[in-house]
Amino acid sequence: MLKKTLGRVHDRLVFNRRVRVLVDQIGALVPAAAQMLDVGTGDGQIARMIGEKQAGAQVQGIDVMLRAKTHIPVTLFDGTTIPFADNSVDVVTFVDVLHHTADPQRLISEAARIARHAVIIKDHLSENWLDHATLRLMDWVGNAPHGVVLPYNYAPRQDWDRWFATAGLATDVFDSAIPLYPTPASWVFGRQLHFIARLVPAS
């Protein structure tokens, strides 16, 4: 009962604003007419809306589970190896997916393998115990009601930078001022715990 109540409150107060902000900010980083693959897409609603920000974008998704209804074409995958050929899409996106995985490095490297132009990531920064505790709470409230696996695998900026470099990616954009929450909630749940990055092939 508590999970369901918290889930309803979260959806009413946070979800709609979050979707609007993410669609605007990530959509602005996707080139026009891009072929875009969204990893861990769920029902594909956010990915579809991101694609609609750029004229002519073609959007598809992959996930470890297939839902009965999706807003974009979705292919099942094993959560480790992306079932696409090298350089087969323009852009790969991850929206709050990598901290749910056991090995973010593996999926970032897979994304770098198949992306011709960019890998775009929305995820979290955890630099200390307070960041970790806050993110755990946010994750539980937002995802536990939906049965999402929660490994709480958050990382500091230096880990993300290492993962990007190991994948052969250079940071083109890194923004940790993402206005997902209104004041005063942003003082607790914002404070640069979230980032959006666009990575491009390193020269």
Phi, psi and chi 1 to 4 in degrees:
 res  aa     phi    psi   chi1   chi2   chi3   chi4
   1 MET       -  -42.5  178.3   63.9   72.3      -
   2 LEU   -62.6  -43.9  175.9   60.1      -      -
   3 LYS   -60.0  -44.0  -74.7 -176.3 -179.7 -179.0
   4 LYS   -65.8  -41.1  -70.5 -178.3  178.9  179.5
   5 THR   -63.7  -46.6  -59.9      -      -      -
   6 LEU   -63.0  -37.7  -72.3  171.7      -      -
   7 GLY   -62.4  -41.7      -      -      -      -
   8 ARG   -65.8  -41.9  -73.5 -166.1  -65.7  -91.6
   9 VAL   -64.0  -44.6  171.5      -      -      -
  10 HIS   -59.7  -46.6  175.1  -88.7      -      -
  11 ASP   -62.2  -39.4  -73.0  -10.0      -      -
  12 ARG   -72.0  -40.9 -174.1  169.3   64.9 -108.8
  13 LEU   -92.5  -27.5  -62.0 -179.3      -      -
  14 VAL  -118.4  -44.5  174.8      -      -      -
  15 PHE   -58.9  -49.3 -177.3   75.6      -      -
  16 ASN   -63.0  -41.9  -70.8  -21.5      -      -
  17 ARG   -64.9  -43.5  178.2 -173.0  175.0  109.4
  18 ARG   -57.5  -47.0  172.4 -178.6  176.8  -88.0
  19 VAL   -60.4  -45.8  168.6      -      -      -
  20 ARG   -60.4  -46.1 -175.8  173.9   67.9 -107.2
  21 VAL   -65.3  -46.1  169.5      -      -      -
  22 LEU   -65.3  -41.8  -66.4 -178.9      -      -
  23 VAL   -61.8  -43.9  166.4      -      -      -
  24 ASP   -65.7  -47.4  -74.0  -13.7      -      -
  25 GLN   -77.8  -41.4  -63.7 -156.5    3.2      -
  26 ILE   -72.9  -40.9  -63.4  174.6      -      -
  27 GLY   -57.1  -34.0      -      -      -      -
  28 ALA   -68.8  -17.5      -      -      -      -
  29 LEU   -94.7   -8.0  -59.9  177.1      -      -
  30 VAL   -91.0  125.4  175.4      -      -      -
  31 PRO   -64.6  152.7  -17.5   29.9      -      -
  32 ALA   -60.9  143.4      -      -      -      -
  33 ALA    61.2   24.2      -      -      -      -
  34 ALA   -76.7  148.7      -      -      -      -
  35 GLN   -89.0  115.5  -68.5  178.8  -59.5      -
  36 MET  -118.7  133.2  177.6 -179.6  129.8      -
  37 LEU  -115.2  125.1  175.3   68.6      -      -
  38 ASP  -104.4  119.1 -172.4   47.6      -      -
  39 VAL   -92.9  130.9 -179.3      -      -      -
  40 GLY    71.9   43.6      -      -      -      -
  41 THR   -75.9  -17.2 -164.0      -      -      -
  42 GLY    66.4 -125.2      -      -      -      -
  43 ASP   -88.2   -1.4   67.0    2.4      -      -
  44 GLY    79.9    5.4      -      -      -      -
  45 GLN   -64.4  -48.3 -178.9  178.0   14.3      -
  46 ILE   -65.6  -41.5  -67.5  178.0      -      -
  47 ALA   -60.1  -42.9      -      -      -      -
  48 ARG   -60.5  -43.5  176.5 -176.8   60.7   80.1
  49 MET   -67.3  -37.2  -65.7  169.8   69.0      -
  50 ILE   -62.6  -45.5  -70.5  170.8      -      -
  51 GLY   -61.1  -33.6      -      -      -      -
  52 GLU   -69.9  -16.1  -72.0  173.7   -9.7      -
  53 LYS   -68.9  -21.8  -65.3  -67.8  -71.6 -175.2
  54 GLN  -120.6  126.7  -65.8  -66.0   -8.4      -
  55 ALA   -61.3  132.9      -      -      -      -
  56 GLY    81.8    2.6      -      -      -      -
  57 ALA   -66.5  140.1      -      -      -      -
  58 GLN  -111.0  121.7  -58.3  173.0   45.9      -
  59 VAL  -119.4  132.5 -177.9      -      -      -
  60 GLN  -139.2  164.7   57.5 -175.0  -44.4      -
  61 GLY  -135.8  164.7      -      -      -      -
  62 ILE  -133.5  152.0   58.7  174.5      -      -
  63 ASP  -157.8  163.3 -151.4  -48.3      -      -
  64 VAL   -81.3  -12.4  -64.1      -      -      -
  65 MET  -133.6  142.6  -65.0 -175.1  -62.3      -
  66 LEU  -100.5  127.7  -67.6 -177.9      -      -
  67 ARG   -88.2  157.9  -55.1 -153.9 -177.4  179.0
  68 ALA   -64.2  -33.4      -      -      -      -
  69 LYS  -132.0  130.2  178.6 -179.0  178.4 -178.2
  70 THR  -132.2  155.4   60.5      -      -      -
  71 HIS   -92.2   -9.3  -62.3  -91.5      -      -
  72 ILE  -140.4  164.1   59.6  173.9      -      -
  73 PRO   -64.3  132.6  -20.8   32.3      -      -
  74 VAL  -127.8  132.2  179.0      -      -      -
  75 THR  -109.7  139.5  -60.2      -      -      -
  76 LEU   -75.1  140.2 -169.4   67.5      -      -
  77 PHE  -143.3  172.4   86.7  120.6      -      -
  78 ASP   -85.9    1.6   63.1    6.9      -      -
  79 GLY    85.1   -1.2      -      -      -      -
  80 THR  -126.4  -51.0  -58.7      -      -      -
  81 THR  -108.7  121.8  -58.7      -      -      -
  82 ILE   -78.0  121.5  -63.0  178.1      -      -
  83 PRO   -81.0   56.9   31.5  -35.7      -      -
  84 PHE  -135.4  152.5  -75.7   75.0      -      -
  85 ALA   -73.1  162.8      -      -      -      -
  86 ASP   -56.4  138.6  -64.2   -1.1      -      -
  87 ASN    52.2   41.5  -57.9  -49.3      -      -
  88 SER  -100.0  -11.6   56.5      -      -      -
  89 VAL  -133.7  163.7  -60.2      -      -      -
  90 ASP   -80.6  -45.2  -66.2  -44.1      -      -
  91 VAL  -136.2  138.5  176.2      -      -      -
  92 VAL  -114.6  133.8  176.9      -      -      -
  93 THR  -120.2  146.2   55.8      -      -      -
  94 PHE  -128.6  118.3  -62.4   92.2      -      -
  95 VAL  -114.9  102.4 -180.0      -      -      -
  96 ASP    51.8   49.7  -76.3  -29.9      -      -
  97 VAL  -115.1  -43.6  167.7      -      -      -
  98 LEU   -65.4  -29.7  -69.7  169.1      -      -
  99 HIS   -74.5   -5.3   65.6  -89.7      -      -
 100 HIS   -93.9    1.0  -69.5  -67.8      -      -
 101 THR  -106.2  158.2   69.0      -      -      -
 102 ALA   -79.0  -25.9      -      -      -      -
 103 ASP  -139.7   80.7 -173.1    2.0      -      -
 104 PRO   -56.5  -35.6  -24.9   34.9      -      -
 105 GLN   -55.8  -42.1  171.2   70.5   80.2      -
 106 ARG   -60.3  -47.7  167.2   74.6 -177.0 -165.0
 107 LEU   -71.8  -34.0  -82.6  175.4      -      -
 108 ILE   -63.9  -41.8  -66.0  169.8      -      -
 109 SER   -65.2  -38.5  -66.9      -      -      -
 110 GLU   -63.8  -41.4  -82.8  -70.3  -77.7      -
 111 ALA   -63.1  -42.0      -      -      -      -
 112 ALA   -62.5  -33.3      -      -      -      -
 113 ARG   -65.3  -39.6  176.0 -178.9   64.4   79.0
 114 ILE   -98.1  -13.5   70.9  165.1      -      -
 115 ALA   -89.2  125.4      -      -      -      -
 116 ARG   -75.8  -36.6  -72.7 -171.7  -71.7  -95.1
 117 HIS  -118.4  -41.1  -60.4  -53.8      -      -
 118 ALA  -161.6  152.5      -      -      -      -
 119 VAL  -117.7  126.0  176.2      -      -      -
 120 ILE  -114.8  127.5  -59.7  173.5      -      -
 121 ILE  -126.5  128.3  -63.6  172.0      -      -
 122 LYS  -109.6  122.5  155.7   61.5  178.3   79.0
 123 ASP  -157.3 -156.1 -141.9  -75.9      -      -
 124 HIS  -120.5  157.5  -60.6  -54.7      -      -
 125 LEU  -116.6  129.0  -66.2  172.5      -      -
 126 SER  -127.3  105.6  178.0      -      -      -
 127 GLU  -101.6  -11.7  -57.1  -68.4  -12.6      -
 128 ASN  -158.5  179.1   52.6   55.3      -      -
 129 TRP   -64.6  -33.4   69.2  -91.9      -      -
 130 LEU   -68.8  -42.4  179.8   59.0      -      -
 131 ASP   -57.0  -47.3  -68.9   -9.8      -      -
 132 HIS   -61.3  -44.7 -171.0   86.9      -      -
 133 ALA   -64.4  -41.1      -      -      -      -
 134 THR   -64.9  -43.3  -55.3      -      -      -
 135 LEU   -66.1  -38.6  -70.2  168.0      -      -
 136 ARG   -58.7  -45.3  -78.3  179.9   65.8  101.3
 137 LEU   -62.0  -47.6  174.1   62.6      -      -
 138 MET   -60.8  -43.4  -67.0  163.8   54.7      -
 139 ASP   -62.3  -43.6 -132.6   -3.3      -      -
 140 TRP   -65.2  -46.0 -174.7   79.4      -      -
 141 VAL   -63.4  -42.6  170.6      -      -      -
 142 GLY   -78.5  -27.8      -      -      -      -
 143 ASN  -118.0  -30.8  -69.8  -56.6      -      -
 144 ALA   -56.6  -38.9      -      -      -      -
 145 PRO   -62.1  -18.9  -23.2   34.5      -      -
 146 HIS  -102.8    6.0  -54.2  -70.0      -      -
 147 GLY    74.6   20.0      -      -      -      -
 148 VAL   -74.0  137.5  176.2      -      -      -
 149 VAL   -66.5  134.3  175.4      -      -      -
 150 LEU  -124.2   86.6  -60.1  173.6      -      -
 151 PRO   -81.1  -10.5   29.0  -34.8      -      -
 152 TYR    55.2   46.0  -55.5  119.1      -      -
 153 ASN   -93.1   71.4 -169.0   15.1      -      -
 154 TYR   -91.2  157.2  -45.0  117.6      -      -
 155 ALA  -141.0  153.2      -      -      -      -
 156 PRO   -78.4  168.8   29.9  -34.9      -      -
 157 ARG   -57.9  -39.1  173.7   69.8 -173.0  -90.8
 158 GLN   -63.4  -33.3   65.8  178.2   12.1      -
 159 ASP   -68.2  -43.9  -74.3   -0.9      -      -
 160 TRP   -59.6  -45.3  -72.7  106.2      -      -
 161 ASP   -60.8  -38.9  -73.5  -18.5      -      -
 162 ARG   -66.2  -42.9 -175.0  177.9   72.4 -105.8
 163 TRP   -61.8  -43.0  -66.8  -25.3      -      -
 164 PHE   -60.7  -48.5  -59.3  156.9      -      -
 165 ALA   -63.2  -41.5      -      -      -      -
 166 THR   -62.4  -32.8  -60.5      -      -      -
 167 ALA   -79.7   -2.7      -      -      -      -
 168 GLY    78.5   30.4      -      -      -      -
 169 LEU  -114.4  144.8  -64.1  169.5      -      -
 170 ALA  -111.6  146.9      -      -      -      -
 171 THR   -81.3  117.3  -57.7      -      -      -
 172 ASP   -94.3  -41.0  178.9   47.6      -      -
 173 VAL  -137.2  136.1  173.0      -      -      -
 174 PHE  -143.4  109.9 -165.3   99.7      -      -
 175 ASP  -122.7  117.0 -174.3   -1.9      -      -
 176 SER  -110.1   16.8   58.4      -      -      -
 177 ALA  -110.0   72.2      -      -      -      -
 178 ILE  -101.2  113.9  -46.7  -60.1      -      -
 179 PRO   -80.6   65.1   31.9  -35.8      -      -
 180 LEU   -76.7  -22.8  -65.3  174.0      -      -
 181 TYR  -126.3  144.8  -55.1   95.0      -      -
 182 PRO   -76.8  158.4   29.0  -34.5      -      -
 183 THR   -69.9  138.4  -56.7      -      -      -
 184 PRO   -92.4   -0.5   34.2  -36.2      -      -
 185 ALA   -58.9  -31.1      -      -      -      -
 186 SER   -63.8  -26.0   61.4      -      -      -
 187 TRP   -64.8  -28.5  -60.8  -18.0      -      -
 188 VAL   -99.9  -47.5  177.1      -      -      -
 189 PHE  -101.2   -4.1  -58.3  113.7      -      -
 190 GLY   -96.9  -93.0      -      -      -      -
 191 ARG    31.6   48.2   54.9 -174.5  179.4   81.5
 192 GLN    60.0   34.5  -61.7 -169.4  -36.2      -
 193 LEU   -85.6  -10.4  -66.2  173.8      -      -
 194 HIS  -121.1  147.6  -48.7  -95.9      -      -
 195 PHE  -143.4  155.4   74.4   85.4      -      -
 196 ILE  -123.6  127.0  -66.7  173.3      -      -
 197 ALA  -127.2  140.5      -      -      -      -
 198 ARG  -112.1  121.8 -179.6  169.9   63.6 -171.0
 199 LEU  -109.3  140.9  -62.0  -45.6      -      -
 200 VAL  -125.4  158.0  -63.6      -      -      -
 201 PRO   -57.3  130.6  -25.3   35.5      -      -
 202 ALA   -69.0  139.8      -      -      -      -
 203 SER   -79.2      -   56.0      -      -      -
